[in-house]
Amino acid sequence: MDATEGLEISQGESFIDVKSFFESAPPLKNSDSITQKVKEFIYQNSQFSGNAKSVGVVCVTSGGTTVPLEQRCVRYIDNFSSGHRGAASTEYFVKSGYAVIFVHRRGSCQPYCRYLPEDSFLEFFEVLNDSEIQVCHPHATVVKKAIKEYHSAVNGGFLLKLPFTTIFEYLQIIQVVATSLSCLGPRGMFYLAAAVSDFYVPWESMAKHKIQSAAGPLDMRLTQVPKMLRILRTDWAPSAFCVSFKLETDSEILLQKAESALRKYQMHVVVANELATYKREVIAVTLDGKISIRKQSEDADVEDQLIKLLVEKHNNYIECCGMGEIIT
Ligand code: 9Z3
């Protein structure tokens, strides 16, 4: 696929920035096989009436993108994100009947693995005899639950996992998913929890080999990553329901930045979270107002309540689109 396919109606600078980003990005490895997997997954989950398999298809993004500093990369800039939010949200979306395309950072937290013991893999198995091993007793219940839920999601065809590392891979995968998901109209959803780099080094101006310290202090100019949210809404998947996240460390500016993103990129919901409290509290910002969501108890996930709210908002959106109302 031409990387700039479907961008014709975007105007001005953002179009040029996006075009040059894709033209200069190293081509996505296995692009054809990723595209085929995505299309098949969407096709298999596209029957929404009668014996519907799923109620909709959501692309959940999770983990941080990296910005390589060298083409043969030794060093890179990273973004803060463990992938816990995306992994937990994926589980709650599947539970709510959605099929999930989980676009995640390699090595980040995975759905159904959140409760597994953090200590070494070797510590929760014991050897029974020469040919058998078993999970040690204290971990058996959580491991059994995780295996069952994971297999039910994957074997049922409700979970497709696509890994990324760099900002180049991430944005190319999002383009493939978005242009494929557009065929579902309002039934498609984006839940963009990944921490995406704001600045990058264009491939052609990047050092080919490891940068040498003998050359003295390093001066480096970073280019702004084009705002893909706008293109996603206007060109790639204009009818999909879009939820993005806004992370700030300064509570004074958080809501104002979230509201600005809502309008600027025509998001349906912007989930505002502050670094110090993001695990226990988020605020869903919409054109109708703000809803604060807090963890119900120590063991609960804030994502449980958040996904319930988003599913409700997505259903209203589908209904309104069906009645011919245009919702932005
Ligand atoms: C978030 O704000 C996520 O909630 C977290 C989740 C990254 C805080 P963890 O993976 O953390 O559970 O450890 N994601 C979006 C961050 C982001 O880069 N947002 C951009 C911005 O704030 C907009 S796309 O400007």
Residues whose N, C-alpha, C, O or C-beta is under 5 A from the ligand:
A	BS01	9Z3	G63 F80 S81 S82 G83 H84 R85 L192 A193 A194 A195 V196 F245 K246 L247 N273 Y278
